[in-house]
Amino acid sequence: MPLTEAPHPPSINSLLERIRPAVREREPYLVDHPPDIDVKLNQNESPYDLPDDLKDELAERFREVAFNRYPSEQPDRLRRALAGYTGHDEDGILIGNGSNELTYTFGQCLIEPGAPVVLPRPMFSLYEKVVRLEGGEVVGVPPHGEALTFDAEALCEAVRRRDPVLTVLATPNNPTGRAMSLTEVEAVAEAAEGFVLVDEAYTEFAETKSALALLDEHPNVLVMRTFSKAFGLAGLRLGYVLARPAVVRELMKARLPFMVDRMAEETALALLDRPDLLADRIRRLKESCRELTEALWAMRGVTVLPSQTNFVLFRAGHDPGDLLDRLAEKGVLVRDMSGYPETAGYLRVNAGTPRENKAFLDALEKILHATGP
């Protein structure tokens, strides 16, 4: 056909039909952020930015960064620092552009079409999304009763029955704030022939022991952590996996190159050099969450779930969407968790500064007092 007689371009609808059904059937991960919100307590972020003197130090460090050069495949200085921080072999540490990016890497590396993946319910929705994008089969395990605790026996039974390539345990869990004991995690690991990923995004706030203690005896255990919560670096995107070195070498084959930029690495290194600052932030956030829980329990008609994280799940006998809107009108943003069937009717609020907590509690009390039970 002559070049001057090119066919009509394809329609947008015909092009969209060429996108994989597993993608088209999903929804994008979006979090509403209405304008003019003064108190933002909906994404489990730390309310504390880095102190000015540390930012000044980082500004000087950034002057030495060659922006025109690619970063290394793995930030070796940060791996060494994390080896010291965790006590784990640096060759068994994989650092990523946030734990979300690493979650996609697990999907690429482990999940084939039809492969079963065991997921407790409810849990962070990204895991189910990744399983379905890769064509895997989600094997959901409900929580134990209205307290929304993990049903460890049911998890072990599902693992033995389905022999999943991957089981994910988020402990402490988002959105419930519940945690598994180390004994329960080990029971699942012993029942599994496949990998058991333990997401410890909130481990710094937890009273339970870390699954890191299981790595020596259980080669199928993977521990994933983030810099977004206790470290307060949600805006820089850093997460890491602790595993056997042989497993890390295989995971490296499935991930995109150059995922950790030098600015993020420098910031993480500077923060790891200030353990007293980190310890103080964790202490303040745990105290803030405790005070938030006690204040909510003191309100008539409000039910609160115990939490080992920096957030609290609660319900107040009102339509959660309406309550969410009323709080937003008063400049306070929380999260409606009704998207999960198990947490229908619940709202989630993360611990903020004392000023932010007071603003939230005052706004909620006024709304409840005005509307009645």
QUIQUIRA-V341532 format. One record per pair of residues at least 4 apart in sequence whose C-alpha atoms are under 7 Angstrom apart, sorted by sequence separation. I is the first residue (numbers start at 1). J is the second residue. D is the distance in Angstrom with one decimal. If there is no record, write none. Layout:
i->(I I)
j->(J J)
d->(D D)
//
This chain:
i->(1 10 11 12 13 14 19 20 21 22 50 51 52 53 54 55 56 57 58 59 61 75 76 77 78 79 80 81 82 83 97 98 99 100 101 102 103 104 105 106 107 111 125 126 127 128 129 130 131 132 144 151 152 153 154 155 156 157 158 159 173 180 181 182 183 184 185 186 187 188 202 214 215 227 228 233 243 244 245 246 247 248 249 251 260 261 262 263 264 265 266 267 268 269 270 274 275 276 277 278 279 280 281 282 283 284 285 286 287 288 289 290 291 292 293 294 295 307 319 320 321 322 323 324 325 326 327 328 340 352 353 354 355 356 357 358 359 360 361 362 363 364 365 366 367 368 10 19 50 83 96 131 132 143 144 159 172 173 180 227 228 229 243 297 307 318 327 328 338 339 352 83 96 131 143 144 172 173 215 227 228 296 297 327 337 338 351 83 131 143 144 171 172 189 203 227 297 305 337 338 143 171 172 296 305 338 171 228 304 305 337 80 128 304 324 336 337 79 212 227 293 303 304 336 337 211 226 227 302 303 324 335 336 141 226 302 303 334 335 79 141 225 226 302 334 335 225 301 321 334 224 225 301 320 224 223 224 117 119 121 222 223 293 111 116 117 118 119 120 121 222 223 74 113 114 115 116 117 118 119 120 121 222 289 112 113 114 115 116 117 118 119 120 121 221 289 107 111 112 113 114 116 200 107 112 196 197 198 199 200 201 286 111 195 196 197 198 199 200 201 219 285 320 104 182 194 195 196 197 198 199 204 319 320 107 171 181 182 202 320 148 166 167 168 169 170 171 172 182 201 215 236 332 149 163 165 166 167 168 169 170 171 182 150 163 164 165 166 167 168 169 170 172 315 160 163 172 315 152 156 159 160 189 314 315 155 159 313 314 330 172 313 314 156 313 312 313 327 311 312 327 311 312 311 310 311 118 310 116 118 117 231 116 117 118 119 115 116 117 118 119 120 115 117 118 123 124 123 124 123 230 110 317 289 288 288 292 285 301 205 204 205 207 206 205 206 205 205 202 22 23 22 99 99 98 178 179 177 178 177 177 177 172 172 176 98 99 97 98 99 97 98 99 96 97 109 96 95 96 95 109 94 95 108 93 94 93 94 93 105 92 93 105 92 92 92 91 94 93 92 97 96 97 96 45 46 49 45 46 48 73 44 73 46 72 45 71 78 70 45 71 75 71 78 62 58 122 122 44 44 42 39 40 41 42 38 39 40 41 42 37 38 39 40 36 37 37 47 42 44 47 42 41 42 41 41 41 39)
j->(5 14 15 16 17 18 23 24 25 26 54 55 56 57 58 59 60 61 62 63 65 79 80 81 82 83 84 85 86 87 101 102 103 104 105 106 107 108 109 110 111 115 129 130 131 132 133 134 135 136 148 155 156 157 158 159 160 161 162 163 177 184 185 186 187 188 189 190 191 192 206 218 219 231 232 237 247 248 249 250 251 252 253 255 264 265 266 267 268 269 270 271 272 273 274 278 279 280 281 282 283 284 285 286 287 288 289 290 291 292 293 294 295 296 297 298 299 311 323 324 325 326 327 328 329 330 331 332 344 356 357 358 359 360 361 362 363 364 365 366 367 368 369 370 371 372 15 24 55 88 101 136 137 148 149 164 177 178 185 232 233 234 248 302 312 323 332 333 343 344 357 89 102 137 149 150 178 179 221 233 234 302 303 333 343 344 357 90 138 150 151 178 179 196 210 234 304 312 344 345 151 179 180 304 313 346 180 237 313 314 346 90 138 314 334 346 347 90 223 238 304 314 315 347 348 223 238 239 314 315 336 347 348 154 239 315 316 347 348 93 155 239 240 316 348 349 240 316 336 349 240 241 317 336 241 241 242 136 138 140 241 242 312 131 136 137 138 139 140 141 242 243 95 134 135 136 137 138 139 140 141 142 243 310 134 135 136 137 138 139 140 141 142 143 243 311 130 134 135 136 137 139 223 131 136 220 221 222 223 224 225 310 136 220 221 222 223 224 225 226 244 310 345 130 208 220 221 222 223 224 225 230 345 346 134 198 208 209 229 347 176 194 195 196 197 198 199 200 210 229 243 264 360 178 192 194 195 196 197 198 199 200 211 180 193 194 195 196 197 198 199 200 202 345 191 194 203 346 184 188 191 192 221 346 347 188 192 346 347 363 206 347 348 191 348 348 349 363 348 349 364 349 350 350 350 351 159 351 162 164 164 278 164 165 166 167 164 165 166 167 168 169 165 167 168 173 174 174 175 175 282 165 373 351 351 352 357 351 373 282 282 286 308 308 308 309 309 310 309 132 133 133 225 226 226 307 308 307 308 308 309 312 308 309 313 237 238 237 238 239 238 239 240 238 239 251 239 239 240 240 254 240 241 254 240 241 241 242 242 254 242 243 255 243 244 245 245 248 248 248 259 259 260 260 228 229 232 229 230 232 257 229 258 232 258 232 258 265 258 234 261 265 262 269 263 267 340 342 310 311 333 331 332 333 334 331 332 333 334 335 331 332 333 334 331 332 333 352 348 350 353 349 349 350 350 351 352 356)
d->(6.6 6.4 6.4 6.2 6.3 6.9 6.9 6.4 5.9 6.8 6.6 6.4 6.1 6.3 6.2 6.1 6.6 6.5 6.0 6.6 7.0 6.2 6.2 6.2 6.0 6.1 6.4 6.2 5.9 5.3 5.7 6.9 6.2 6.6 6.4 6.4 6.5 6.3 6.0 5.7 5.1 6.0 6.4 6.2 6.3 6.2 6.1 6.3 6.3 5.5 5.6 6.3 6.2 6.2 6.1 6.2 6.2 6.0 5.9 5.3 5.0 6.1 6.4 6.1 6.2 6.5 6.3 6.1 6.2 6.2 6.7 5.8 6.0 5.0 5.2 6.9 6.5 6.5 6.3 6.6 6.3 6.2 7.0 6.8 6.9 6.5 6.1 6.2 6.2 6.2 6.2 6.2 6.1 6.3 6.9 6.6 6.0 6.1 6.3 6.2 6.2 6.1 6.1 6.1 6.2 6.0 6.1 6.2 6.2 6.1 6.1 6.3 6.1 6.2 6.2 6.3 6.8 7.0 6.2 5.9 6.3 6.2 6.2 6.2 6.2 6.6 6.5 4.8 6.2 5.4 6.1 6.1 6.2 6.2 6.1 5.9 6.1 6.1 6.0 6.2 6.3 6.1 5.9 6.0 6.1 5.6 6.8 6.8 6.6 5.0 6.4 5.0 6.9 5.0 5.3 6.2 5.6 5.4 6.5 6.6 4.6 6.8 6.5 6.2 6.1 6.7 5.2 5.3 5.6 6.9 5.6 5.8 5.9 6.8 5.6 5.7 5.3 6.1 6.0 5.5 3.9 6.4 6.4 6.5 5.9 3.9 6.8 5.0 6.7 5.1 4.9 6.9 4.1 6.2 7.0 6.8 6.3 6.8 6.4 5.7 5.4 4.7 7.0 6.9 5.6 6.3 5.9 7.0 5.9 6.3 5.6 5.8 6.7 4.4 6.6 6.5 5.5 5.6 6.5 5.5 6.9 5.5 6.7 4.6 6.6 6.8 6.1 5.8 6.9 5.3 6.7 5.5 6.4 6.8 4.1 5.7 6.4 7.0 5.0 6.5 6.4 5.7 6.3 4.3 6.1 6.5 5.5 5.7 6.5 5.2 5.7 6.4 6.5 6.2 4.4 5.6 6.3 6.9 6.9 6.0 6.8 5.1 6.8 6.9 5.9 6.0 6.3 6.0 5.6 5.6 5.9 6.6 6.7 6.3 6.0 4.7 4.6 5.3 4.6 5.0 4.6 4.9 5.0 5.8 6.4 4.3 4.6 5.7 6.0 5.7 6.0 6.2 6.1 6.0 6.9 6.4 6.1 6.2 6.5 4.9 5.5 6.4 6.8 6.6 6.1 5.9 6.0 6.0 6.0 5.7 4.8 6.5 6.0 4.6 4.9 4.7 4.8 4.9 5.1 5.3 6.4 6.4 5.5 6.4 7.0 6.4 6.0 6.1 5.9 6.2 6.4 6.5 6.6 6.5 6.5 6.8 5.9 5.9 6.8 6.4 6.8 5.6 6.3 5.8 6.1 5.7 6.1 6.6 6.9 7.0 6.9 5.7 6.1 5.9 6.8 4.6 4.8 4.7 4.8 4.8 4.4 5.7 6.3 6.6 6.6 6.0 6.1 5.8 6.1 6.0 6.1 6.3 5.9 6.1 6.0 6.9 6.7 4.6 6.0 5.2 6.4 6.6 6.7 5.3 6.0 6.8 5.8 6.3 5.4 6.6 6.8 5.8 6.3 5.9 4.5 5.7 6.6 6.5 6.8 5.5 6.8 5.5 6.1 3.8 5.7 5.5 6.9 5.6 6.9 6.4 5.1 6.6 4.9 6.2 6.6 6.1 6.9 6.5 5.1 4.6 5.5 6.9 6.7 5.7 6.5 6.5 5.7 5.6 6.7 6.1 6.1 6.8 6.7 5.1 5.7 6.9 6.9 6.4 6.8 6.8 7.0 6.4 6.7 4.8 5.9 6.3 5.2 6.7 5.6 6.5 6.1 5.1 6.8 5.9 6.5 5.7 6.7 4.3 6.3 5.5 5.6 6.9 6.2 6.5 6.4 4.3 6.8 5.1 4.0 4.5 4.9 4.2 6.5 5.8 6.2 6.4 5.2 5.8 5.8 4.2 5.6 5.4 6.5 6.1 6.7 5.1 5.6 6.7 4.9 6.1 5.7 6.5 5.5 5.0 5.1 4.0 5.2 6.3 6.9 5.9 5.5 6.1 5.5 6.0 6.9 5.8 6.6 5.7 6.6 6.7 6.0 7.0 5.2 5.0 6.4 6.8 5.9 6.4 6.9 6.8 6.0 6.9 6.2 6.2 6.8 6.7 6.4 6.4 6.7 6.3 5.8 6.1 6.1 5.6 4.1 5.2 4.7 4.9 5.2 4.9 4.7 6.4 6.2 6.9 6.8 6.1 6.7 5.3 6.9 5.0 6.1 5.8 5.5 6.3 5.1 7.0 6.7 5.8)
//
